[in-house]
């Protein structure tokens, strides 16, 4: 088998994953797209390892070893990423990335000086918003 076949398949998988990361708004689908990109890299590593092992007399299979490390990193990434997404979903009620970004950038509802604008005041003119001018 030629090296071009797995390389083209790897490029297609990586491109699909890149499109998923850039176009999707659901955090879980973004994580799945990242996994697709990592699997494209794994396919490339194994394909080049097989291709280089045919040329060399001694085979070290370093591409396959790197693939095992990539799989371990991907498993840790998906575990931590899914835990973060679930925690954010419990707190905010959505996993939509645009809504999460908009709520993070929104100004606070309370003033920074610590005064509460909803608290009742003792002055009745201040409560109605009509301050009487005294001469």
C-alpha positions in Angstrom: 0.0 0.0 0.0 1.3 3.4 -0.9 1.8 6.2 1.7 -0.5 8.5 -0.2 -3.7 6.6 0.8 -3.4 7.0 4.6 -2.0 10.5 4.2 -5.0 11.6 2.1 -7.4 9.9 4.6 -5.5 11.7 7.5 -5.9 15.1 5.7 -9.6 14.5 5.3 -10.1 13.5 8.9 -8.1 16.5 10.1 -10.0 18.9 7.9 -13.3 17.5 9.1 -12.1 17.9 12.7 -10.9 21.4 12.1 -14.2 22.4 10.5 -16.0 20.9 13.5 -13.9 22.9 15.9 -14.5 26.2 14.0 -18.1 25.7 13.1 -19.7 23.9 16.0 -21.2 25.7 19.0 -21.8 22.8 21.3 -18.8 22.1 23.6 -19.2 18.4 23.4 -19.1 18.4 19.6 -16.0 20.6 19.7 -14.3 18.0 22.0 -15.3 15.3 19.5 -13.8 17.3 16.7 -10.6 17.6 18.6 -10.5 13.9 19.1 -11.0 13.4 15.3 -8.0 15.7 14.7 -5.9 13.7 17.1 -6.9 10.4 15.4 -5.8 11.9 12.1 -2.4 12.6 13.6 -2.3 9.0 15.0 -3.0 7.7 11.5 -0.2 9.7 10.0 2.2 8.6 12.7 1.5 4.9 12.1 1.5 5.3 8.3 4.9 7.0 8.3 6.3 4.5 10.9 5.3 1.6 8.6 6.7 3.4 5.6 10.0 4.2 7.3 10.3 0.7 8.7 10.4 -0.8 5.2 13.5 1.4 4.4 15.4 0.7 7.6 16.8 -2.7 8.6 16.2 -2.0 12.3 12.8 -0.9 13.2 12.2 1.1 16.4 8.5 1.7 15.8 8.8 5.2 17.3 5.6 6.3 15.4 3.6 3.6 17.1 5.0 4.6 20.5 4.1 8.2 19.9 0.6 7.1 18.9 0.2 5.4 22.3 1.2 8.6 24.0 -1.2 10.5 21.9 -4.0 8.1 22.8 -3.2 8.5 26.5 -3.2 12.3 26.2 -6.5 12.2 24.2 -8.1 10.1 26.9 -7.0 12.4 29.7 -8.2 15.4 27.6 -11.6 14.0 27.0 -12.1 13.0 30.6 -11.1 16.5 32.0 -12.9 18.3 29.1 -16.1 16.4 29.7 -16.0 17.0 33.4 -15.5 20.8 32.8 -18.4 20.8 30.2 -20.7 19.0 32.7 -19.8 21.4 35.5 -20.5 24.4 33.3 -23.7 22.9 32.1 -24.9 22.4 35.7 -24.0 26.0 36.6 -25.2 27.8 33.5 -27.8 25.5 32.0 -26.2 25.4 28.5 -23.2 24.0 26.7 -23.5 26.5 23.8 -20.1 28.1 23.5 -21.4 31.5 22.2 -23.8 31.8 25.1 -21.1 31.0 27.6 -18.8 33.6 26.1 -21.6 36.2 26.1 -22.4 35.6 29.7 -18.8 35.7 30.7 -18.3 39.1 29.0 -21.6 40.6 30.3 -21.2 43.4 32.8 -22.1 42.7 36.4 -25.6 43.5 37.6 -24.3 45.0 40.8 -22.2 48.2 41.0 -18.5 47.8 41.9 -18.7 50.0 45.0 -20.8 47.4 46.8 -24.0 49.6 47.1 -27.2 47.8 46.4 -29.5 49.7 44.2 -32.5 47.6 45.1 -32.3 48.4 48.8 -34.9 50.8 50.2 -33.8 54.2 51.2 -35.1 56.3 54.1 -35.7 59.4 52.0 -39.2 59.2 50.3 -38.1 61.7 47.6 -35.2 59.5 46.7 -37.5 56.4 46.4 -39.7 58.1 43.9 -36.9 59.6 42.0 -38.3 63.1 42.4 -36.0 65.3 44.5 -37.6 68.5 45.5 -35.6 71.7 45.1 -35.3 73.7 48.3 -34.5 77.4 48.1 
